[in-house]
Amino acid sequence: MVKPFDVIIVFFLIVLSFLPSLIFTSHTVHSDANKRYAVISINGEEMDRFLLTGNEEHKLITYYPAPGIYNIVEIDGERIRDKEDNSPQQIAVRTGWIQSTGQTSLNIPHRFLIEIVSENREESDIDILVK
């Protein structure tokens, strides 16, 4: 036996079940305005900045920080890595792909840094670096 008030409660619960998807959809739309960039720096000086979106084509770019040394950077949509370099320990190459804000790939002998930064200041956890 279904009572009229039971139908109202079931209808209300069905409508309420869609509430989380509406909330998360609106959150995703707002977070699209937050852009992530890969910043390439050599010896502390910014050389390039790439917008990390899934729409970018696959790229290989070679940097020469000094005569006789090189770094080959690979960009694949929303991620980036130091694919190849001629440093002795290959630490930046072993770091692999980075894609989240705050992640870095550092090649100390070449003074070569790849860093993921956000356009949104609130997302950054580090405000200041002290020596």
LOVO-674805 format. One record per atom (N, C-alpha, C): z, y, x; atom name; residue number from 1; residue in one letter. Coordinates in Angstrom, 3 decimals. Atoms other than C-alpha are relative to their C-alpha. Layout:
<atoms>
        c3        c2        c1  atom   nr  rest
         Z         Y         X    CA  NUM     a
...
</atoms>
This chain:
<atoms>
        c3        c2        c1  atom   nr  rest
     0.000    -1.186     0.843     N    1     m
     0.000     0.000     0.000    CA    1     m
     0.000     1.250     0.888     C    1     m
     0.133    -1.247    -0.755     N    2     v
    -1.130     3.269     1.455    CA    2     v
     0.378     1.149    -0.915     C    2     v
    -0.435    -1.157     0.763     N    3     k
     0.593     6.370     0.268    CA    3     k
    -0.802     1.221     0.460     C    3     k
     0.789    -1.192    -0.371     N    4     p
    -1.117     9.806     0.264    CA    4     p
     0.541     0.689     1.270     C    4     p
    -0.588    -0.640    -1.172     N    5     f
     1.304    11.151     2.887    CA    5     f
    -0.330    -0.786     1.275     C    5     f
     0.391     0.828    -1.144     N    6     d
     0.406     8.213     5.202    CA    6     d
    -1.385     0.385     0.516     C    6     d
     1.354    -0.410    -0.389     N    7     v
    -3.247     9.325     5.223    CA    7     v
     0.057     1.308     0.783     C    7     v
    -0.157    -1.288    -0.702     N    8     i
    -2.211    12.831     6.275    CA    8     i
     0.565    -0.221     1.400     C    8     i
    -0.607     0.284    -1.306     N    9     i
    -0.052    11.471     9.104    CA    9     i
    -1.022    -0.664     0.935     C    9     i
     1.011     0.673    -0.823     N   10     v
    -2.836     9.166    10.381    CA   10     v
    -1.073     0.993     0.435     C   10     v
     0.995    -1.020    -0.349     N   11     f
    -5.359    12.027    10.254    CA   11     f
     0.547     0.949     1.062     C   11     f
    -0.630    -0.894    -0.976     N   12     f
    -2.950    14.299    12.138    CA   12     f
     0.107    -0.670     1.378     C   12     f
    -0.106     0.714    -1.269     N   13     l
    -2.382    11.640    14.825    CA   13     l
    -1.367    -0.183     0.671     C   13     l
     1.346     0.119    -0.569     N   14     i
    -6.131    11.117    15.290    CA   14     i
    -0.434     1.335     0.618     C   14     i
     0.341    -1.323    -0.541     N   15     v
    -6.691    14.851    15.730    CA   15     v
     0.831     0.283     1.250     C   15     v
    -0.887    -0.223    -1.142     N   16     l
    -3.718    15.006    18.097    CA   16     l
    -0.416    -0.823     1.221     C   16     l
     0.421     0.846    -1.117     N   17     s
    -5.173    12.188    20.220    CA   17     s
    -1.121     0.648     0.822     C   17     s
     1.061    -0.690    -0.728     N   18     f
    -8.109    14.448    21.196    CA   18     f
     0.507     1.220     0.767     C   18     f
    -0.556    -1.185    -0.652     N   19     l
    -5.835    17.238    22.424    CA   19     l
    -0.027    -0.091     1.535     C   19     l
     0.068     0.050    -1.470     N   20     p
    -5.542    15.982    26.067    CA   20     p
    -1.410     0.196     0.555     C   20     p
     1.371    -0.179    -0.501     N   21     s
    -9.321    15.785    26.455    CA   21     s
    -0.431     1.459    -0.111     C   21     s
     0.321    -1.420     0.123     N   22     l
    -9.657    19.362    25.189    CA   22     l
     0.687     0.814     1.089     C   22     l
    -0.743    -0.718    -1.032     N   23     i
    -6.989    20.570    27.610    CA   23     i
    -0.631    -0.219     1.366     C   23     i
     0.558     0.290    -1.318     N   24     f
    -8.486    18.808    30.631    CA   24     f
    -1.430     0.508     0.133     C   24     f
     1.350    -0.546    -0.053     N   25     t
   -12.015    19.903    29.736    CA   25     t
     0.049     1.484     0.293     C   25     t
    -0.107    -1.434    -0.267     N   26     s
   -10.975    23.550    29.667    CA   26     s
     0.510     0.250     1.411     C   26     s
    -0.491    -0.147    -1.374     N   27     h
    -9.112    23.087    32.976    CA   27     h
    -1.132    -0.228     0.991     C   27     h
     1.127     0.285    -0.878     N   28     t
   -12.241    21.620    34.582    CA   28     t
    -0.979     1.163     0.014     C   28     t
     0.910    -1.139     0.062     N   29     v
   -14.369    24.531    33.392    CA   29     v
     0.536     1.144     0.840     C   29     v
    -0.581    -1.082    -0.786     N   30     h
   -11.943    27.018    34.957    CA   30     h
    -0.003    -0.329     1.487     C   30     h
    -0.044     0.349    -1.410     N   31     s
   -11.747    25.076    38.220    CA   31     s
    -1.384     0.030     0.641     C   31     s
     1.343    -0.127    -0.561     N   32     d
   -15.557    25.262    38.612    CA   32     d
    -0.192     1.344     0.675     C   32     d
     0.101    -1.308    -0.624     N   33     a
   -15.094    28.927    39.495    CA   33     a
     0.572    -0.023     1.414     C   33     a
    -0.598     0.131    -1.324     N   34     n
   -13.095    27.785    42.535    CA   34     n
    -0.981    -0.726     0.905     C   34     n
     1.008     0.588    -0.879     N   35     k
   -15.635    27.184    45.283    CA   35     k
     0.628    -0.404     1.316     C   35     k
    -0.457     0.478    -1.302     N   36     r
   -15.016    25.159    48.425    CA   36     r
    -1.106     0.212     1.028     C   36     r
     0.949    -0.247    -1.075     N   37     y
   -16.655    26.071    51.703    CA   37     y
     0.407    -0.802     1.229     C   37     y
    -0.229     0.587    -1.316     N   38     a
   -17.026    24.270    55.008    CA   38     a
    -0.290     1.101     1.004     C   38     a
     0.143    -1.054    -0.994     N   39     v
   -16.448    26.756    57.810    CA   39     v
    -0.086    -0.649     1.372     C   39     v
     0.205     0.522    -1.348     N   40     i
   -17.783    25.909    61.273    CA   40     i
     0.346     1.119     0.974     C   40     i
    -0.418    -0.992    -0.985     N   41     s
   -16.072    27.744    64.131    CA   41     s
    -0.133    -0.578     1.402     C   41     s
     0.074     0.367    -1.407     N   42     i
   -16.739    27.625    67.856    CA   42     i
     0.783     1.042     0.773     C   42     i
    -0.847    -0.871    -0.799     N   43     n
   -14.110    29.079    70.182    CA   43     n
     0.665     1.081    -0.856     C   43     n
    -0.700    -0.913     0.896     N   44     g
   -12.361    30.702    67.200    CA   44     g
    -0.895     0.954    -0.757     C   44     g
     0.935    -0.899     0.659     N   45     e
   -15.487    32.530    66.017    CA   45     e
    -0.793    -0.777    -1.052     C   45     e
     0.716     0.673     1.080     N   46     e
   -17.006    31.589    62.654    CA   46     e
    -1.500     0.055     0.252     C   46     e
     1.439     0.088    -0.238     N   47     m
   -20.572    30.381    63.157    CA   47     m
    -0.787    -0.163    -1.303     C   47     m
     0.686     0.264     1.265     N   48     d
   -21.577    29.088    59.707    CA   48     d
     1.013    -0.267    -1.089     C   48     d
    -0.811     0.288     1.184     N   49     r
   -20.211    28.716    56.202    CA   49     r
    -0.932    -0.635    -1.026     C   49     r
     0.826     0.734     0.951     N   50     f
   -21.594    26.153    53.753    CA   50     f
     0.778    -0.228    -1.289     C   50     f
    -0.587     0.285     1.304     N   51     l
   -20.866    25.924    50.039    CA   51     l
    -0.111    -1.495    -0.250     C   51     l
    -0.010     1.442     0.233     N   52     l
   -19.842    22.354    49.277    CA   52     l
    -0.142    -0.278    -1.485     C   52     l
     0.275     0.402     1.377     N   53     t
   -21.477    21.397    46.004    CA   53     t
    -0.775    -1.295     0.046     C   53     t
     0.730     1.251     0.062     N   54     g
   -22.991    18.142    44.924    CA   54     g
    -1.506     0.197    -0.071     C   54     g
     1.425    -0.277     0.165     N   55     n
   -26.373    19.862    44.544    CA   55     n
    -0.735     0.198     1.325     C   55     n
     0.641    -0.244    -1.294     N   56     e
   -27.013    20.446    48.252    CA   56     e
    -0.677    -1.255     0.514     C   56     e
     0.674     1.142    -0.599     N   57     e
   -29.470    18.245    50.062    CA   57     e
     0.718    -0.416     1.281     C   57     e
    -0.581     0.543    -1.226     N   58     h
   -28.487    16.124    53.034    CA   58     h
    -0.503     0.821     1.183     C   58     h
     0.379    -0.830    -1.145     N   59     k
   -28.437    18.211    56.237    CA   59     k
     0.611    -0.548     1.275     C   59     k
    -0.501     0.254    -1.350     N   60     l
   -28.054    17.546    59.958    CA   60     l
    -0.240     1.273     0.798     C   60     l
     0.092    -1.237    -0.768     N   61     i
   -27.325    20.603    62.106    CA   61     i
     0.634    -0.240     1.359     C   61     i
    -0.516     0.169    -1.362     N   62     t
   -26.841    20.623    65.885    CA   62     t
     0.504     1.338     0.514     C   62     t
    -0.606    -1.186    -0.607     N   63     y
   -24.513    23.126    67.542    CA   63     y
     0.180    -0.252     1.487     C   63     y
    -0.175     0.073    -1.452     N   64     y
   -24.356    23.845    71.264    CA   64     y
     1.088     1.006     0.396     C   64     y
    -1.087    -0.924    -0.328     N   65     p
   -20.907    25.355    72.020    CA   65     p
    -0.091     0.561     1.421     C   65     p
     0.162    -0.432    -1.394     N   66     a
   -21.725    25.594    75.735    CA   66     a
    -1.148    -0.816     0.591     C   66     a
     1.081     0.780    -0.609     N   67     p
   -24.474    24.421    78.082    CA   67     p
     0.448    -1.432     0.318     C   67     p
    -0.275     1.401    -0.289     N   68     g
   -24.582    20.628    78.288    CA   68     g
     0.866    -0.718    -1.005     C   68     g
    -0.804     0.661     1.029     N   69     i
   -22.396    19.928    75.221    CA   69     i
    -0.607     0.290    -1.375     C   69     i
     0.584    -0.155     1.330     N   70     y
   -23.434    19.417    71.610    CA   70     y
     0.886    -0.655    -1.049     C   70     y
    -0.637     0.589     1.174     N   71     n
   -22.080    18.608    68.151    CA   71     n
    -1.053    -0.078    -1.097     C   71     n
     0.912     0.167     1.126     N   72     i
   -24.226    17.193    65.344    CA   72     i
     0.851    -0.132    -1.261     C   72     i
    -0.774    -0.052     1.242     N   73     v
   -22.787    18.065    61.924    CA   73     v
    -0.882    -0.506    -1.131     C   73     v
     0.712     0.554     1.152     N   74     e
   -23.792    16.155    58.794    CA   74     e
     0.669     0.500    -1.278     C   74     e
    -0.486    -0.474     1.297     N   75     i
   -23.452    17.692    55.323    CA   75     i
    -0.682    -0.843    -1.065     C   75     i
     0.520     0.871     1.044     N   76     d
   -23.842    15.394    52.338    CA   76     d
     0.660     0.380    -1.321     C   76     d
    -0.524    -0.413     1.303     N   77     g
   -23.229    17.152    49.026    CA   77     g
     1.337     0.700     0.106     C   77     g
    -1.330    -0.601     0.038     N   78     e
   -19.493    17.766    48.705    CA   78     e
     0.838    -0.345     1.217     C   78     e
    -0.777     0.380    -1.168     N   79     r
   -18.463    16.441    52.132    CA   79     r
    -0.762     0.322     1.283     C   79     r
     0.564    -0.386    -1.289     N   80     i
   -19.048    17.184    55.807    CA   80     i
     0.714    -0.790     1.096     C   80     i
    -0.619     0.698    -1.116     N   81     r
   -18.401    15.488    59.146    CA   81     r
    -0.695     0.374     1.309     C   81     r
     0.583    -0.094    -1.336     N   82     d
   -18.985    15.706    62.890    CA   82     d
    -0.588    -1.379     0.268     C   82     d
     0.648     1.306    -0.090     N   83     k
   -21.523    12.894    63.096    CA   83     k
    -0.058    -0.505     1.438     C   83     k
     0.179     0.420    -1.392     N   84     e
   -22.058    12.879    66.856    CA   84     e
     0.279     1.180     0.917     C   84     e
    -0.180    -0.992    -1.053     N   85     d
   -20.957    14.772    69.951    CA   85     d
     0.126    -0.726     1.333     C   85     d
    -0.101     0.641    -1.316     N   86     n
   -20.697    14.166    73.661    CA   86     n
     1.360     0.267     0.653     C   86     n
    -1.353    -0.138    -0.549     N   87     s
   -16.944    14.630    74.048    CA   87     s
     0.510    -1.377     0.430     C   87     s
    -0.422     1.294    -0.531     N   88     p
   -15.077    11.905    75.954    CA   88     p
     0.726    -0.901    -0.996     C   88     p
    -0.808     0.859     0.868     N   89     q
   -12.686    10.675    73.235    CA   89     q
    -0.513    -0.121    -1.430     C   89     q
     0.639     0.100     1.322     N   90     q
   -14.811    11.243    70.094    CA   90     q
     0.991     0.140    -1.160     C   90     q
    -1.026    -0.141     1.052     N   91     i
   -11.785    12.373    68.031    CA   91     i
    -0.594     0.590    -1.275     C   91     i
     0.592    -0.612     1.193     N   92     a
   -13.799    14.613    65.684    CA   92     a
    -0.941    -0.973    -0.704     C   92     a
     0.896     0.992     0.599     N   93     v
   -16.342    11.833    65.136    CA   93     v
     0.817    -1.050    -0.745     C   93     v
    -0.865     1.009     0.644     N   94     r
   -13.549     9.369    64.312    CA   94     r
     0.721     0.544    -1.227     C   94     r
    -0.637    -0.596     1.176     N   95     t
   -12.072    11.819    61.798    CA   95     t
    -0.774    -0.352    -1.257     C   95     t
     0.829     0.385     1.138     N   96     g
   -14.993    11.045    59.506    CA   96     g
    -0.223     1.144    -0.965     C   96     g
     0.328    -0.988     1.028     N   97     w
   -15.834    12.798    56.269    CA   97     w
     1.238     0.780    -0.420     C   97     w
    -1.051    -0.828     0.593     N   98     i
   -13.714    15.705    55.040    CA   98     i
    -0.613     0.700    -1.204     C   98     i
     0.537    -0.619     1.217     N   99     q
   -14.041    17.238    51.579    CA   99     q
     1.036     0.768    -0.805     C   99     q
    -1.042    -0.675     0.771     N  100     s
   -10.685    18.551    50.313    CA  100     s
     0.446     1.267     0.715     C  100     s
    -0.474    -1.260    -0.556     N  101     t
    -9.356    22.048    50.803    CA  101     t
     1.160    -0.239     0.958     C  101     t
    -1.050     0.121    -1.009     N  102     g
    -7.235    22.276    53.946    CA  102     g
    -0.286    -1.060     1.046     C  102     g
     0.328     1.020    -0.997     N  103     q
    -8.795    19.314    55.758    CA  103     q
    -0.793     0.625     1.146     C  103     q
     0.702    -0.501    -1.173     N  104     t
   -10.067    19.909    59.291    CA  104     t
    -0.499    -1.155     0.856     C  104     t
     0.504     0.904    -1.020     N  105     s
   -12.082    18.143    61.946    CA  105     s
    -0.115     0.832     1.267     C  105     s
    -0.124    -0.829    -1.189     N  106     l
   -11.329    19.427    65.441    CA  106     l
    -0.456    -0.761     1.235     C  106     l
     0.438     0.528    -1.281     N  107     n
   -13.079    18.769    68.737    CA  107     n
     0.537     0.960     1.066     C  107     n
    -0.677    -0.897    -0.926     N  108     i
   -10.715    20.277    71.306    CA  108     i
    -0.804     0.278     1.269     C  108     i
     0.748    -0.323    -1.218     N  109     p
   -12.855    19.870    74.461    CA  109     p
    -1.152     0.979    -0.232     C  109     p
     1.119    -0.896     0.300     N  110     h
   -15.731    21.702    72.744    CA  110     h
     0.446     1.273    -0.707     C  110     h
    -0.545    -1.120     0.786     N  111     r
   -13.455    24.165    70.893    CA  111     r
    -0.800     0.179    -1.290     C  111     r
     0.854     0.066     1.174     N  112     f
   -15.356    23.147    67.770    CA  112     f
     0.847    -0.430    -1.199     C  112     f
    -0.845     0.249     1.163     N  113     l
   -13.676    23.257    64.336    CA  113     l
    -0.836     0.020    -1.271     C  113     l
     0.540     0.014     1.360     N  114     i
   -14.850    22.245    60.872    CA  114     i
     1.210     0.035    -0.926     C  114     i
    -1.150    -0.188     0.891     N  115     e
   -12.485    23.411    58.144    CA  115     e
    -0.497     0.201    -1.428     C  115     e
     0.320    -0.182     1.416     N  116     i
   -12.603    23.187    54.348    CA  116     i
     0.940     1.077    -0.541     C  116     i
    -0.786    -1.106     0.559     N  117     v
   -11.462    26.442    52.742    CA  117     v
    -0.414     0.216    -1.441     C  117     v
     0.231    -0.263     1.410     N  118     s
   -11.243    27.575    49.148    CA  118     s
    -0.138     1.491    -0.221     C  118     s
     0.129    -1.395     0.380     N  119     e
   -12.290    30.799    47.544    CA  119     e
     1.275     0.483    -0.688     C  119     e
    -1.223    -0.306     0.729     N  120     n
    -9.040    30.652    45.542    CA  120     n
     1.173     0.069     0.966     C  120     n
    -1.117    -0.181    -0.917     N  121     r
    -6.098    32.028    47.543    CA  121     r
     1.209    -0.835    -0.405     C  121     r
    -1.167     0.745     0.465     N  122     e
    -3.531    30.183    45.367    CA  122     e
    -0.031    -1.455     0.434     C  122     e
     0.107     1.409    -0.342     N  123     e
    -4.866    26.744    46.358    CA  123     e
     0.395    -0.267     1.446     C  123     e
    -0.324     0.172    -1.411     N  124     s
    -4.247    27.320    50.054    CA  124     s
     1.501    -0.137     0.186     C  124     s
    -1.421     0.219    -0.229     N  125     d
    -0.895    25.946    51.227    CA  125     d
     0.524     0.829     1.178     C  125     d
    -0.431    -0.712    -1.196     N  126     i
    -0.796    27.830    54.545    CA  126     i
    -0.310     1.479    -0.178     C  126     i
     0.195    -1.438     0.126     N  127     d
    -0.272    31.589    54.358    CA  127     d
    -0.172     0.657     1.369     C  127     d
     0.024    -0.632    -1.304     N  128     i
     0.255    32.387    58.035    CA  128     i
     0.266    -1.029     1.076     C  128     i
    -0.232     0.858    -1.150     N  129     l
     0.111    30.652    61.383    CA  129     l
     0.715     0.818     1.068     C  129     l
    -0.769    -0.689    -1.022     N  130     v
     2.640    31.585    64.056    CA  130     v
    -0.117    -0.786     1.292     C  130     v
     0.095     0.675    -1.303     N  131     k
     2.132    30.833    67.735    CA  131     k
     1.364    -0.222     0.599     C  131     k
</atoms>
